[in-house]
């Protein structure tokens, strides 16, 4: 709702909210009127006071009521010339001074370092930007209290760091003066209301159609032999986004259990999905670790286990699960390439024996880079298979990034994974390649038709599982009817 511009100012680009000053001046005017207690504004001010101090978010009716109240106040206060009363309403409710950034889908992260200092953001195309928004000390303390209420967690000397989730699903980290002595800090990674589908990632050139079709066949495994897959990459590279897109390949009739430190995966379109959330130890409650939850999930009769991020003892439990017949596990891991991932898995605290590593079938690497023309881009740089040969672990890149083509292309290395799938299916390997080609055409058709919302893509994939011939006939008839 609020207009903004981005200007270059070395060493940072500046993200400017253009109507910031008029909104702030309105807020100051309201505060002044509140202190004076003008009778003709009492009722309207009481509504504003409720929203400004309330720890919850207004529902649609309350927000509409607030919009009306703001317009009345603007008129009565002689400020009817302000063009964007909705932006003021947004400021007063929700996330207050950060609402400008939550209202823009191009912004991924918000960083508040201290009071009376510019707030920083990470913009999808522009990268790290300084803003013209800041908090006074009073505003900052009020906002910190509101955030603690929203997460149902408290900061104190026993709990100096807060990791939590906001009502919209965004991840938040707050540090208190006990660990950041100069000022409390806030870091928010925004939740995407419309998650990217595998077709969206193809459209964005994050992954090629062929690589996506290859992963579709491997992760599905024709229900008989789904392949366990880790998505790896650096911080903010898009690991969780890609992992979520890959969940479209899981069949509706499979029971899914997801395990995360801070829930980011939302599979609410699945009737048989359970989300488990780890809990840190505090002064009043015991810790519930990822490993404890993973062990518990094995007693929940899962068809699929998704581990949000593998980083500790839960890795050993995950590989034990693979060794006892739990195929098709999915997860993410911090590593820059497949070789680093193997080293991390073998090292403390994960300590996976080398002989167990081939239980993991695929490692998909996603990278982030800055392009002067395109801005921030993300792309799958390699898909590696893990094999055992003479008691040694070998990595084979079946897809590798080609800089000239600007995508990961199929390498000349024969795929042992597809051989295993063909063997489990009792068919020749060529049949599996034919299936990959067919699924690639389906993805291409959906892309050309402009169908890319996650739920819709998932529904098409499920229709293919139910009756492949019917879906193919439908797609080709629609193609002819263009």
Secondary structure, DSSP 4 states (H G I P E B T S, - for coil): ---EEEEEETTEEEEEETTHHHHHHHHHHHHHHHHHT-GGGHHHHHHHHHHHH-SSPP-HHHHHHHHHHHHHHHHHTT-TT-S-HHHHHHHHSTTGGGHHHHT-TTEEEEEE-STTS--EEEETTTEEEEES----HHHHHHHHHHHHHHHT---SSS--EEEEE-TTS-EEEEE-TTTSTT--EEEEE---SSPBPHHHHHHTTSS-HHHHHHHHHHHHGGGT-PPPEEEEESTTSSHHHHHHHHGGGS-TTS-EEEEESS-----TT-TTEEEEE-B---SSS--B-HHHHHHHHTTTT-SEEEES---STHHHHHHHHHHTT----EEEEE-SSHHHHHHHHHSTTT---GGGGGGS-EEEEEEEEEETTTEEEEEEEEEEEEEEETTEEEEEEEEEEETTTTEEEE-SS--HHHHHHHHHHTS-HHHHHHHHHHHHHHHHHHHHTT--BHHHHHHHHHHHHH-HHHHHHHHHHHHHT-
